[in-house]
């Protein structure tokens, strides 16, 4: 992102210097505006003029993570430059007659370092979490006896949809700690780290199933926790609880 932004900034600098007849060194970028010498130009005006002047306002950038020191054979070293931390608490309801469930509420606190764009980070945390929910509750992989994959399309491989979003979804970003490792403005990657937080949903389902047997026995529940597996676990819990 930073590499791409620098390319666009360079183009705008060259354009603004020529457009307002000043040296490139006299171009200063400020919040929502630029200074071209003694002239102050609103950001919206500059972008419109640059676009009409055939200046490309898009760019791509690449980032290569520095070499990591790890020894997979000895299980030593550092596999990652830094870690992102998160915590989640989930509340679910299960239907003991059908095995279906509903995620009622989720509370998430996630570490993103010093957020560059909180709106994007919120979306990434939510998306990563929902992806994890699908991984643990619905995305079942099935092969037939010949080894052919049977769950190969949306009709057979159940991925989360909009209706699977928690009824009450609350998120907060940890905003009091910057990344201690050198990164873009102290930020942290936040694409996949929230995915494991969905374990809270799986744990809540396990607890709900245990409740069907008055918490006398701990249920055996494998992931993904499909309705069939939840229903079977409920029946087993009730049978074992009655015999206890």
N, C-alpha and C positions, 0 to 999 in steps of 0.2 A: 504493500500500500504506500509506504513512504517513498519507495523508488519510483513508483508510477506518479505520485503527486509531485515529486521534484521535476519530472519531465514536463508536466503541464505547467508548473510554475515557471520553468525556464522559457517555455514558449510565450507565456503571458508577459514575462519580463521583456523579452525582445519586442513583442508587439506593442506593449504600452510605451516603451522608450521611443519607438518610431512614431506611434500615434500622437504622443504628447510632446514630441520634440525635446527629449531630455536624454541624458546618458543613462545607460542601464544601471549604473551605480546609484542613481537618484530614485530608483523605483523601490518603494518599501511596501510590504504587505502587512496590513493591519486588519483587525477584526471587521469584517463586512465592508472593507474599503481598501484602497491603495493610495499611496502618495507618489505622485510623479513630479518630483521637484517640489514646487509650492502648491501644486494642484491636488485637490482631494477628489477622487473618483469613486463613487459607490460601486461595490462589487458587482451588483446586478448590471450596471451600465458597462463595466469593463467586459464582463462575460458576453453580453449581447453584442458589443462591438467586435470582440474577438471572433465570435461565431460568424457574424456577418462578414468578417475579414478573412474567412476561410482558415481560421486557426483551429486545429484539431483539439478538442477538449476531452479527449480520452487517451489513455495510455496503459501500458502493461508494465509490471515490474516483477522481478523474481528475487527470491531470498534463499540463500543456502545456509542451512544450519552448520555452525562450526563443528569440526570433527569431535566426536564423542569418544571418550576413553572408556571402553568397556571390554570385558573378557567374558564372552558367553560360555566358554568351556569351564571357567572357574567361578562363574556367577559373581563376578566382581566388577569394579569400575562404576562409571556413571552412564546410564543409558539415556538420560535426558539432561538438558541444560538446567531445567528448573521444574518445579511442580506447581500445579494449580489445585487449590483445595476447595472443597465444597461440602455442604451438609444439607440434608433433605429430610422432611417428615411428611408422610403421606397417610391419608385416611381413605379407606375403601368400604364399599358395601358389596356383599355377595348375595346372590339369589340361590338358596340351598335347594331349590327345586329344579333349576336349569343349569347352574354352574356359572352363569353370567355374572359379571361384576361391573362396578362403576367406580372410577376414581373421583371421590367427592371433593377432596381438598389436598393441595400440595403447598408446602412452604419450603423455599429454597434460599440458601445463602451461599453465594459463590464468589470465589476469589478470581478477579480478572486483572490484578495489578492496578496500574493507573489507567483507567478506561479512556480510550481515545474517543469512542463514540458509544455512549451507554445504550442508545436505542438499538444499535446493531448487536451489542453484547447481550442485551436482554433477549433479543430474538434468537441468538445462538444458544443461550442457556436453555431457553424453552424448547427449541428444536432438538437439541442434543438429548434433553430429558425425555421428550416424547419418543425419540428414536429408541432410547433405552427401554421405555415402556413396551414398545412393540417387540423388541428383542426378547423380553422376559415374559410376555403375556400372550402373544398371538403369532409371532413369526416362526411357525413350525416347518422344519425341513423334513420331507418324507421321500424315501426312495422305494421303488418296487423291488421285487425279487431279482430282477435282472440288473439292478443298479441304476435304473433310469430315474431321474429326478421328477417327481410328480408335482411338487409345489414350485412351479416355474413361472407363474403369471399372477397378476393381481387377483384373478378369480380363485386361485388355490393357495396363494401365499398372502396371508392377511397382514397388511401393514397398517399402522395407525392412520386414522382419518380425523377430520376436524371434530367430529362428535366424540372422539376418544380423549379430547383435551379435558383436564380436570375442571369440574364445575367452578371451583374456587382455586385459582392459580395465583400464588403470591411469590414474588421474587425480589430479592435484594442483592445488590452487588457489594462486595467488600471494598469500600472506597477509602480505607484508612491505611493501606499498605501498597507501596509501589514494588515492582519486581526488583529484587536485589541484584539479579543478574542483568548484565547489559542487554537491553532490548529497545524497541522503538518506543521512546517516551515512557519507559517503565511499565509498558503494558504486558499482558500475558495472552497466550493463545487460548481461545475459548470455544473452539469448534466441537471437539469430541470429549474433553474432560467432563462435561456435565452428564454424559451418558450413563456412567455407573451409578449416579444418584437414583436412577430408577429402581435400584435394588430395594429402596424404601417401599415401593409399591408391592414388590414381591413379598417382602417381609410382612407388610400389612395384610396381604391376602392370606399368608400362612397363619397369621394371628386370628384373622376372621374365621378361617376354617377350624382352628382350634376352639374358637368360641362356640361352634356348632356342637361341640362335645363337652361344653362347660369347662374347657381348658384342662381336662383330665389327662389328655395325651397330646403329644406333639405330632402334627400331621406330616406325612411324607408327600411332598409336592415337588415335582420336577419342573424345570423351565423348558419351554414356555408354559406358563400357567393358563392353558386354554380352558374354555368352559367344561370340556369333557374331563380334563384332569382335576379341575376344582370340584366338580360334582362327584367324581370317584373318591377324591380325598375326603370330602364331607361324609360320604357313606361309610368309608373305612373308619374315620374318627368316631362316628356315632356307634358303630359296632364295637370298636375297642373300648369306648367309654362305658358302654352298657355292660361289658364283660369285666370291667375293672372293679 
